[in-house]
């Protein structure tokens, strides 16, 4: 049986209070240390179950474990991107190649932003800006939970978590204000790096 490295919770790339007032220290602590850790733990447990079932030949619990891999694995991967996409000195608008590509694929930055905000307002989990290597274009997608509504083969480059645990403590039911706060801390340099790394593999 091949050896796989266990998934681990990555440290935040900034202090827990660094994104205030957009995201409070309390929310970031809960969100990273409890919620994200829970997805890492769930992924580890599901992988262990699958390995044990392959060893024993009893696959009665394998279907459920496979579902737990996609749910928890997607939660782990998207949260990791979410933390990387933000910075205390973030905000503003994208520039350079990423800006040009957004304008090409969405007509304008404002056209992209309005569509992304609509996705974030309606999603039951995540709003994502992804690169679709089949159509060779950027797209906004609305993902429910962590793994429902994704486009096969696409690569997320910007992730906004709109589960209630992301914002309810800070904003109550006012998700729109949380989305505005998210835009105030987007690290467009990181998003541009994600974009360049993805496009270089497919174009």
C-alpha positions in Angstrom: 0.0 0.0 0.0 1.4 3.4 -0.9 2.3 5.9 1.7 0.4 9.2 1.7 1.3 12.2 3.8 -1.4 13.2 6.3 -3.1 16.5 5.6 -2.2 19.2 8.1 -3.7 22.5 9.1 -1.6 25.2 7.6 -0.7 28.2 9.8 -2.4 31.5 9.0 0.0 33.7 7.0 -0.8 36.7 9.4 -1.8 37.3 13.0 -5.3 36.4 14.1 -6.2 40.1 14.6 -4.6 41.3 11.3 -7.7 41.4 9.2 -9.8 43.5 11.6 -12.2 45.2 11.1 -13.1 43.1 8.1 -12.8 39.8 10.1 -12.4 39.9 13.8 -9.8 38.1 15.8 -12.4 35.9 17.4 -13.9 34.8 14.1 -10.5 34.1 12.6 -9.5 32.1 15.6 -12.7 30.0 15.6 -12.7 29.7 11.8 -9.1 28.6 11.4 -8.4 26.6 14.6 -11.8 24.9 14.9 -13.6 24.8 11.6 -10.7 24.4 9.3 -9.1 21.9 11.7 -12.3 19.9 11.6 -12.1 19.5 7.9 -8.5 18.3 8.2 -9.5 15.8 10.8 -12.5 14.6 8.8 -10.3 14.1 5.7 -7.7 12.2 7.8 -10.4 9.9 9.3 -12.0 9.3 5.9 -8.7 8.4 4.3 -8.0 6.0 7.2 -11.3 4.3 6.8 -10.7 3.8 3.1 -7.3 2.3 3.7 -8.6 0.0 6.4 -11.5 -1.1 4.1 -9.0 -1.9 1.2 -6.9 -3.9 3.7 -9.9 -5.9 5.0 -11.9 -6.3 1.9 -15.0 -4.9 3.6 -16.3 -2.0 1.6 -19.6 -1.5 3.4 -18.5 1.9 4.7 -16.5 3.0 1.7 -19.1 5.0 -0.1 -19.7 7.2 2.9 -16.0 7.7 3.4 -15.6 8.7 -0.2 -18.2 11.4 0.3 -16.3 12.5 3.4 -13.1 12.8 1.4 -14.7 15.1 -1.2 -16.5 17.2 1.5 -13.7 17.6 3.9 -10.9 17.6 1.3 -12.7 20.4 -0.6 -13.2 22.3 2.7 -9.6 21.9 3.6 -8.3 23.0 0.1 -10.7 26.0 -0.2 -10.0 27.3 3.3 -6.3 27.1 2.6 -6.8 29.2 -0.5 -9.2 31.6 1.4 -6.5 32.4 4.0 -3.8 32.9 1.2 -6.1 35.2 -0.8 -6.3 37.8 2.1 -3.8 40.2 3.5 -3.9 43.1 6.0 -2.6 45.4 3.3 -5.0 44.0 0.7 -7.9 45.7 -1.1 -8.0 47.8 -4.2 -8.3 46.2 -7.6 -6.3 43.7 -9.7 -3.7 44.9 -12.1 -1.6 43.6 -14.9 -2.3 40.4 -16.7 -5.0 39.3 -14.3 -6.8 42.6 -14.7 -6.6 42.3 -18.5 -7.9 38.7 -18.4 -10.9 39.7 -16.1 -11.8 42.5 -18.6 -11.5 40.1 -21.5 -13.6 37.4 -20.0 -16.2 39.5 -18.1 -16.3 42.7 -20.1 -15.0 44.9 -17.3 -13.8 44.6 -13.7 -17.2 45.9 -12.6 -18.9 43.2 -14.6 -16.8 40.6 -12.9 -17.3 42.0 -9.4 -21.0 42.4 -9.7 -21.3 38.8 -10.9 -19.0 37.5 -8.1 -21.0 39.4 -5.5 -24.2 37.8 -6.8 -22.6 34.4 -6.5 -21.4 35.2 -2.9 -24.8 36.4 -1.9 -26.6 33.3 -3.1 -24.1 30.5 -2.4 -24.6 28.0 0.4 -20.8 27.7 0.9 -18.4 29.5 -1.4 -18.1 32.0 -4.3 -15.1 31.2 -6.4 -13.2 32.8 -9.3 -11.9 29.8 -11.2 -9.9 29.2 -14.4 -11.6 26.8 -16.7 -8.9 25.1 -18.8 -11.4 23.5 -21.2 -12.9 26.8 -22.3 -9.7 28.6 -21.5 -11.4 31.4 -19.5 -12.1 32.7 -16.1 -15.5 32.0 -14.6 -17.4 32.7 -11.4 -18.9 29.7 -9.7 -21.3 29.3 -6.8 -20.5 26.3 -4.6 -22.9 24.9 -2.0 -21.3 23.3 1.0 -17.7 22.6 -0.2 -18.2 20.4 -3.2 -21.6 21.0 -4.8 -21.6 23.1 -7.9 -17.9 22.9 -8.8 -17.0 22.8 -12.5 -14.9 19.7 -13.3 -11.3 20.5 -14.1 -11.5 24.2 -13.1 -8.9 25.7 -10.8 -10.0 28.2 -8.1 -7.8 31.3 -7.8 -10.0 33.4 -5.5 -12.2 31.9 -2.7 -14.8 33.7 -0.6 -16.2 31.6 2.3 -19.8 32.6 2.8 -20.8 29.9 5.3 -22.5 31.6 8.3 -19.6 30.8 10.6 -17.5 33.2 8.4 -19.5 36.3 9.2 -22.4 35.9 11.6 -20.5 36.8 14.8 -19.2 40.0 13.1 -22.1 41.0 10.9 -25.2 39.1 11.9 -27.4 38.3 8.9 -25.8 41.1 6.8 -23.8 38.9 4.5 -23.4 41.8 2.0 -21.3 43.8 4.5 -19.1 40.8 5.1 -18.6 40.5 1.3 -17.6 44.2 1.2 -15.2 43.6 4.0 -13.7 40.7 2.1 -13.0 42.9 -0.8 -11.1 45.3 1.5 -8.6 42.6 2.3 -8.2 40.6 -0.9 -4.5 40.1 -1.7 -4.6 40.7 -5.5 -0.9 39.8 -5.8 -1.7 36.4 -4.4 -4.7 36.0 -6.7 -2.5 37.0 -9.7 0.1 34.4 -8.6 -2.6 31.7 -8.4 -3.8 32.8 -11.9 -0.3 32.7 -13.4 0.6 29.3 -11.9 -2.7 27.9 -13.3 -2.6 29.4 -16.8 1.1 28.5 -17.3 0.1 24.8 -17.1 -2.8 25.1 -19.6 -2.1 27.7 -22.2 
